[in-house]
Amino acid sequence: FARLLKLELKSKVQGGIFLDSDNLTDLDTLVDVVAFQVRSLVVLVTESVFLRPWCLAELAVSHQQGLDVICLYYPECEPPTDEFIHLLPTQVIEISELARFGLNHSHLQEALGMVQQCSLTLQMPNILHATALS
């Protein structure tokens, strides 16, 4: 779905569209790309997105940079709960890897709190068809 969304957005917005999975050859530059080359972040909220350290890093950096964040929720997915955010350090494997980018638990928890309050949210339909994206 992410690739289809990227193609659709390319025809509707000026500037480039960065899809992180297109550029996973060098994860070290991912944080810099989000910090300095992205104006808005679209988060495809799946069941596991908040368990992925690199996704959390993108969220934290976008929050620190004051970027617009748009949350696109897959069916039956919801924002992180207060309990999940509180227990984040025990929920995410390899979370300590993000310390080398200056990101600590509180940065990640603040970013997830921002997701809870995100005013730009969309719920994805259960069935996708061409008119769902237009």
N, C-alpha and C positions, 0 to 999 in steps of 0.2 A: 504494500500500500504506500509506503514512504516514497518509493520511486515514482509511482503514478502521481502522487501529490506534488512531487518536485516538478514533474513535467507540466502539470496543470498550472502551477504557480509561475513557472518560467514564462508562460504566455500571458500572464496577467499583471506582473510586477516588473518594475525597472530594477536593474542590478542583477547580480548573481544570486543563485540559490545554492546554498551549501548543505549537502546531506552528509552527515558525519560518517555514515557507513561507506561512502565513496572514498573517504580519505583515512582509512584506518591503518595505513602502512606505517605511519609515524604518530603514535598516540601522544608523544611528547609535544607535538605542535598543536594538538587539538585545543588545548586550553588557550594558547595564543590566538588561534583563529577565532574562537568565540569571543575573546576579550577585545580584539582589535579589528576584526573584519566582518563582524555580524552586527546587524542593527536590530533584528527581532529574532526570537527563538520560538519555534513551534515544537512543543513537546507532544509526541504521540504517546499518550498515557495508556500503557498496557499493564498487565498484572505484575510484570517484573521490572519495569523501567526504573523504579526507585530502589531497586536492589543492585543496580549496575553502577559501579564506582565512576565510570567515565561519564555516564548520564548525569550522575550527581554533580560531577565536576562542572559539566556544561551549565547545569542549573545554577550552581553557586557562583560561577564566574559571571553569568548573565545577570544575576541578582546584584553582584558587586558593581557591575558596569552600568546598572540602571537600564538594561535593555527591556523592551516590550517582550513579555512572555505570553504566548497563546497556548492554552492547553486543549488538545484534541483528544477526547476520551473515547477509547474503544468501548463497545457495549459491555455493560456490567463492571466497568472499572470506575474507581472513585479516587478522589484526592487522598493523600496519606492522612492517616488518623494522628491525633495527638500522641497516642501511645506508641505508634510506629516511629514517629519523629523522636520521641524521648528515648526509645530503645535503639535508635539508628546504629550506634557504634557496635551493637551486638547482632544486628540484622544483616549487615552488608559485609561480605567477604572482601578482603583486600582494601578496605576503606583507608587503612593507614598508608597505602601507596600514594594517596592524594596529598600527603603532607609535603612532598617535595615541590608541590606547586603553591605552597603557602595556604593550603586549605585544611582547616581542622574541623572537628565535629560540629562546633557551633556555626561555622560558615554553612555547612551542609544542612544543618537543622533550620537555620534561618531561611535558606532557599526553599526548603520543603514547606515551611510556614508561609512563604510567599505563594507557593503553589496552592495551598489551602485557600488563600485570599484572592487568587487570580480572578480578575474581572473579565478577562477575555477567554472564555471557555466555549467549547463546542462539543456536542455529543454526536459521535459518529452513528449513522443508521446501522441497523442490524444487517441490512442487505445493501450492498453498494451497486450502483449503476451509474451510467454516464451523467444523468441529470443530477445526481447527488452532489457532484463536485462543481456544478456550474451555478 
